[in-house]
Amino acid sequence: MKVIQIFDTTLRDGEQSPGVNLSTEEKIEIAMQLERLGVNIIEAGFAAASPGDFHSVQEIARRLKDVSVCSLARAVTSDIDQAWEALKEASEPRLHVFIATSPIHREYKLRMTKEQILEQVDQMVRYGKKRFPIVQFSAEDAARTEIDFLCEVVDQAIRAGADVVNIPDTVGYLTPNEYADIFIQLQERVPNIDQVILSAHCHDDLGMAVANSLAAIQAGVRQVEGTINGIGERAGNAAIEEIVMAIKTREAYFNKRTTINHKEIARTSRLVSKLTGMFVPRNKAIVGDNAFAHESGIHQDGMLKHKETYEIMTPETVGLDESQLILGKHSGRHAFKKKLEDLGYPQSDEQVNILFARFKELADRKKQITDEDLIALVEERVGEGKEFFTLESIHISYGSHSLPTASIRVKNHQNNQVLEEAACGNGSVDAIFNTVDRIVKEKVELTDFQIHSVTRGKDALGEVSVQLQQEKLTVRGRGVSTDILEACARAYLDAINRLLQRKERRTVSCTH
């Protein structure tokens, strides 16, 4: 099975992302992680671009021993000299020399003829080979270069001594079939092309960088270039983690492999994201937060029965702990019950049904349900016995120049009637408590009232705890909700229910 070489350009093309500026220390940290990841070549930078770039390339070349370190260089002697000075201490230094070849670049950027470009390719590749054991040549904007001229350029680079020939889709213009066809034609028309390694380098302007890279592999390339998380100029480069996991997951189809240590993928992604400040989209393939997360009840049920129903790879493969069954408004009872068991709160089917109804109410109002949310829901019901009253709805009217008023609907489970009352108070909370008092018709004294946040964020769950006293009976009630006033009503009703339970138990014990 052939091995596809992975050429990582996170530190060069990736750093060209707008707003990214890595220090030498940060580049070294990323380079060392890329070495652990198992990439074959690291393009450490563009040594001639600035003193800072030169220093970074030089330091990386000195420290890394198990990977080839490369510098980009224009097809001019001064760039090649700078690259050599930066890389000469590397265990396997590589020069990546390039020149543009497309009509638009020839006319407007280089102002050079085809003949001049061919001569420059010949001279600079030969010049690079005098020092570097490996010279990679790139025809910038090859994707928009006439195929006849591209064949001439590649032929010239091979005759001058290039070891690797890279055919970049510099502006992400081609479709997979078009890109693959370039490699097919080069292999059919260029003499001695079997003496070099063909390389693919794709950009994502039309969202096809990874697809184009995989098409190139099918067309015979033995090296693919890309960046971690797909960062890079404009819309970015081909994402290395997506390419290598496609090769691994569809190994039977591609009949290829890489030297990547797949379990280092997640760690590498997080490091690059942290140091560049470029956050990974939640729905990003392989490394996004949602890549192994399931919220749909149907999907969760399938996952609990057999993971391969909805996952083509395991999170452990890329260095993550496990798949996540995200509880939200689309989740079903099966996943909800399993999550409670995982949290250490096994429930009967009847209890699950009651909690699931509360969970669905919460999920309609809260973007993400956390473990703390679920624990709060369960603990709100811990110790509950018979429910006398449950909250149906609550409406609060409040203004800076008006008296706060609460309107509350409560279901009385003794006769299945829905009771509704309204009352004013010295503040919204007082109005709520006064309204509940009018509904339940119990004379109680509020002796303690506490509020705190269970979870974090704007949609955090608030928890209210109240203590009520009636003669010698003291009870405490809890309520949780994203709306703190609703939590107050729930806590007060919870305390009333506990009070009535205590009174009922006391009455029963007296009759016996």
ROKE-114461 format. One record per residue (C-alpha): x negated, y, z negated. Coordinates in steps of 0.5 Angstrom, whole numbers, padded with zeros to 4 digits, always signed. Example, Ala and Ser with C-alpha at 12.3 -4.5 7.8 and 13.67 -1.06 7.14 Angstrom:
<sites>
-0025-0009-0016/-0027-0002-0014/
</sites>
This chain:
<sites>
+0000+0000+0000/-0003+0007+0002/-0004+0012-0003/-0002+0019-0002/-0007+0024-0004/-0004+0030-0009/-0007+0037-0007/-0004+0041-0013/-0004+0049-0011/-0001+0051-0018/-0007+0056-0020/-0008+0059-0013/-0001+0059-0009/+0003+0058-0015/+0000+0064-0018/+0002+0068-0012/+0009+0068-0015/+0011+0075-0016/+0010+0077-0023/+0005+0071-0025/-0002+0073-0027/-0006+0068-0031/-0012+0069-0035/-0018+0065-0034/-0016+0061-0041/-0009+0059-0039/-0012+0057-0032/-0017+0052-0035/-0011+0050-0040/-0007+0048-0034/-0012+0045-0030/-0014+0040-0035/-0007+0038-0036/-0007+0037-0028/-0013+0033-0029/-0009+0029-0034/-0003+0028-0029/-0007+0025-0024/-0007+0030-0018/-0013+0028-0014/-0015+0036-0012/-0014+0042-0016/-0014+0049-0012/-0017+0053-0017/-0016+0059-0014/-0019+0064-0008/-0026+0065-0011/-0027+0071-0006/-0021+0075-0008/-0023+0078-0015/-0028+0077-0020/-0023+0074-0025/-0021+0069-0019/-0028+0067-0018/-0030+0066-0026/-0023+0062-0027/-0025+0058-0021/-0032+0057-0023/-0030+0055-0031/-0025+0050-0028/-0031+0047-0024/-0035+0046-0029/-0030+0043-0034/-0027+0038-0030/-0030+0032-0028/-0025+0027-0026/-0022+0031-0020/-0024+0035-0014/-0024+0042-0015/-0023+0047-0009/-0023+0054-0007/-0019+0058-0002/-0023+0062+0003/-0022+0066+0010/-0026+0064+0016/-0031+0069+0014/-0038+0067+0012/-0038+0072+0005/-0031+0068+0003/-0035+0061+0004/-0041+0064+0000/-0037+0066-0006/-0033+0059-0006/-0040+0055-0006/-0042+0060-0012/-0036+0058-0016/-0036+0051-0014/-0043+0049-0014/-0043+0046-0021/-0036+0042-0019/-0037+0034-0019/-0033+0034-0012/-0033+0041-0009/-0028+0042-0004/-0028+0048+0001/-0021+0050+0004/-0022+0055+0010/-0016+0058+0014/-0015+0062+0020/-0008+0064+0022/-0006+0061+0029/+0001+0063+0031/+0003+0068+0036/+0005+0073+0031/-0001+0073+0027/-0006+0073+0033/-0002+0079+0036/-0001+0083+0029/-0005+0081+0024/-0012+0078+0027/-0011+0082+0033/-0015+0076+0036/-0015+0072+0043/-0014+0064+0043/-0021+0064+0045/-0024+0068+0039/-0020+0064+0034/-0023+0057+0037/-0030+0060+0036/-0028+0062+0029/-0026+0055+0027/-0032+0052+0030/-0037+0057+0027/-0034+0057+0020/-0032+0050+0019/-0040+0048+0021/-0042+0053+0016/-0038+0050+0011/-0040+0043+0012/-0048+0046+0011/-0046+0046+0003/-0039+0043+0002/-0039+0035+0002/-0031+0036+0004/-0028+0041+0008/-0021+0042+0009/-0019+0046+0015/-0012+0050+0015/-0008+0053+0021/-0004+0058+0018/+0003+0059+0020/+0002+0052+0024/+0009+0051+0024/+0010+0057+0029/+0004+0056+0033/+0005+0053+0040/+0004+0046+0040/-0001+0046+0046/-0006+0051+0042/-0005+0047+0036/-0008+0041+0039/-0014+0045+0041/-0015+0048+0034/-0014+0042+0031/-0019+0038+0036/-0024+0044+0035/-0024+0043+0027/-0025+0036+0028/-0031+0037+0032/-0034+0042+0028/-0034+0037+0022/-0027+0038+0018/-0026+0032+0013/-0018+0034+0012/-0014+0038+0017/-0008+0042+0014/-0002+0043+0018/+0002+0049+0014/+0009+0051+0014/+0007+0057+0012/+0014+0061+0012/+0018+0055+0011/+0021+0055+0018/+0022+0048+0020/+0027+0042+0019/+0024+0035+0017/+0025+0033+0024/+0021+0038+0027/+0016+0038+0022/+0015+0031+0023/+0014+0031+0030/+0008+0036+0030/+0004+0031+0026/+0007+0025+0031/+0004+0030+0037/-0002+0031+0034/-0004+0024+0033/-0002+0022+0040/-0006+0028+0043/-0012+0030+0039/-0018+0025+0040/-0021+0022+0034/-0016+0025+0029/-0016+0018+0026/-0023+0021+0023/-0019+0026+0018/-0014+0026+0013/-0008+0030+0015/-0005+0034+0010/+0002+0037+0009/+0003+0044+0006/+0011+0047+0006/+0014+0053+0003/+0021+0053+0001/+0024+0059+0004/+0030+0055+0007/+0030+0050+0002/+0027+0044+0005/+0020+0044+0003/+0020+0037-0001/+0024+0034+0005/+0019+0037+0010/+0013+0034+0006/+0017+0027+0005/+0018+0027+0013/+0011+0029+0014/+0009+0023+0010/+0013+0018+0014/+0010+0021+0020/+0003+0019+0018/+0000+0025+0013/-0004+0022+0007/-0004+0028+0003/+0001+0033+0001/+0000+0040-0002/+0005+0043-0007/+0006+0046-0014/+0009+0044-0021/+0016+0047-0021/+0015+0049-0014/+0013+0056-0016/+0009+0060-0011/+0010+0066-0006/+0017+0068-0004/+0022+0062-0005/+0016+0058-0007/+0012+0051-0005/+0014+0044-0005/+0015+0042-0012/+0010+0036-0014/+0014+0033-0019/+0020+0032-0014/+0015+0029-0008/+0012+0024-0013/+0018+0022-0016/+0021+0021-0009/+0015+0016-0007/+0016+0012-0014/+0023+0012-0014/+0024+0010-0007/+0017+0006-0006/+0020+0000-0002/+0023+0006+0003/+0016+0010+0003/+0011+0004+0002/+0007+0009-0001/+0004+0011-0008/+0000+0016-0012/-0005+0016-0017/+0000+0021-0021/+0001+0019-0029/+0009+0020-0028/+0009+0020-0036/+0005+0027-0036/+0010+0030-0031/+0015+0033-0036/+0009+0036-0041/+0006+0039-0035/+0012+0042-0032/+0013+0045-0039/+0006+0048-0040/+0007+0051-0033/+0013+0054-0035/+0011+0057-0041/+0004+0060-0039/+0007+0063-0032/+0014+0066-0035/+0018+0062-0030/+0023+0059-0033/+0025+0052-0030/+0033+0052-0028/+0037+0047-0032/+0039+0044-0025/+0032+0043-0023/+0031+0036-0020/+0026+0032-0025/+0025+0037-0030/+0031+0041-0031/+0035+0041-0038/+0040+0038-0034/+0036+0032-0030/+0038+0027-0035/+0044+0030-0038/+0051+0028-0037/+0058+0031-0039/+0063+0028-0035/+0067+0023-0039/+0067+0018-0033/+0060+0019-0032/+0059+0018-0040/+0063+0012-0040/+0059+0009-0034/+0052+0011-0038/+0054+0008-0044/+0056+0001-0040/+0050+0001-0036/+0045+0007-0035/+0044+0005-0027/+0051+0007-0026/+0049+0015-0026/+0041+0015-0026/+0036+0013-0021/+0030+0014-0026/+0029+0014-0033/+0027+0020-0037/+0022+0016-0040/+0019+0015-0033/+0017+0023-0033/+0015+0023-0041/+0022+0025-0043/+0025+0022-0049/+0032+0019-0047/+0038+0021-0043/+0043+0026-0046/+0050+0025-0047/+0052+0033-0047/+0059+0033-0051/+0063+0039-0047/+0070+0040-0045/+0070+0034-0040/+0067+0029-0044/+0071+0023-0046/+0073+0019-0053/+0068+0014-0052/+0062+0018-0051/+0065+0023-0057/+0065+0016-0062/+0058+0014-0060/+0055+0021-0061/+0059+0021-0068/+0056+0014-0070/+0049+0016-0067/+0049+0022-0072/+0051+0017-0078/+0059+0019-0078/+0062+0012-0076/+0070+0014-0075/+0076+0009-0075/+0080+0010-0068/+0085+0014-0072/+0080+0019-0075/+0077+0019-0068/+0083+0021-0065/+0084+0027-0070/+0077+0029-0069/+0077+0029-0062/+0083+0034-0061/+0079+0039-0065/+0073+0038-0061/+0077+0039-0055/+0080+0045-0058/+0072+0048-0059/+0070+0045-0053/+0074+0050-0049/+0072+0056-0053/+0064+0054-0053/+0059+0053-0048/+0055+0048-0051/+0057+0043-0057/+0051+0042-0061/+0050+0036-0066/+0051+0041-0072/+0058+0043-0069/+0060+0036-0069/+0057+0035-0076/+0061+0041-0078/+0068+0038-0075/+0067+0032-0079/+0065+0035-0086/+0071+0039-0085/+0075+0033-0086/+0071+0029-0091/+0075+0027-0097/+0081+0029-0093/+0087+0025-0095/+0094+0026-0093/+0095+0033-0089/+0101+0037-0091/+0100+0043-0087/+0096+0044-0080/+0095+0050-0077/+0098+0051-0070/+0096+0058-0068/+0094+0065-0071/+0095+0072-0069/+0091+0078-0072/+0093+0085-0071/+0088+0090-0073/+0086+0098-0072/+0082+0103-0075/+0089+0107-0077/+0093+0101-0078/+0095+0096-0083/+0092+0089-0081/+0097+0084-0080/+0097+0077-0079/+0102+0072-0075/+0101+0065-0077/+0104+0058-0074/+0104+0052-0079/+0106+0045-0078/+0109+0042-0084/+0108+0035-0084/+0113+0033-0089/+0119+0035-0085/+0115+0036-0078/+0118+0043-0078/+0114+0049-0075/+0114+0055-0080/+0112+0062-0078/+0110+0068-0082/+0107+0075-0082/+0104+0079-0087/+0100+0085-0088/+0093+0085-0093/+0088+0090-0095/+0084+0087-0089/+0085+0082-0084/+0082+0076-0088/+0087+0078-0094/+0093+0079-0089/+0091+0071-0087/+0091+0069-0094/+0098+0073-0096/+0101+0070-0089/+0099+0063-0091/+0102+0064-0098/+0108+0066-0096/+0109+0060-0091/+0106+0054-0097/+0110+0058-0103/+0104+0056-0107/+0102+0061-0113/+0094+0060-0112/+0088+0065-0114/+0082+0066-0110/+0076+0065-0114/+0071+0064-0109/+0070+0066-0101/+0064+0065-0097/+0062+0065-0090/+0056+0063-0086/+0054+0061-0079/+0053+0054-0078/+0050+0054-0071/+0046+0060-0067/+0048+0064-0061/+0054+0069-0059/+0058+0063-0059/+0056+0060-0066/+0061+0056-0070/+0062+0060-0077/+0064+0056-0083/+0068+0059-0089/+0069+0056-0095/+0074+0058-0100/+0076+0056-0108/+0083+0056-0110/+0085+0055-0117/+0092+0054-0120/+0093+0053-0127/+0088+0048-0129/+0087+0045-0122/+0081+0048-0118/+0080+0046-0110/+0075+0048-0105/+0077+0048-0097/+0073+0049-0091/+0074+0051-0084/+0070+0052-0078/+0071+0055-0071/+0068+0060-0066/+0073+0065-0069/+0071+0067-0076/+0078+0069-0078/+0081+0062-0075/+0076+0059-0080/+0079+0063-0085/+0086+0060-0084/+0083+0053-0083/+0079+0054-0090/+0085+0056-0094/+0090+0051-0091/+0085+0046-0092/+0084+0048-0100/+0092+0048-0100/+0092+0041-0097/+0087+0039-0102/+0091+0042-0108/+0098+0039-0106/+0094+0032-0105/+0091+0033-0112/+0098+0035-0115/+0101+0029-0111/+0096+0024-0114/+0097+0027-0121/+0105+0026-0120/+0104+0019-0118/+0100+0017-0124/+0104+0020-0129/+0110+0016-0126/+0106+0009-0127/
</sites>
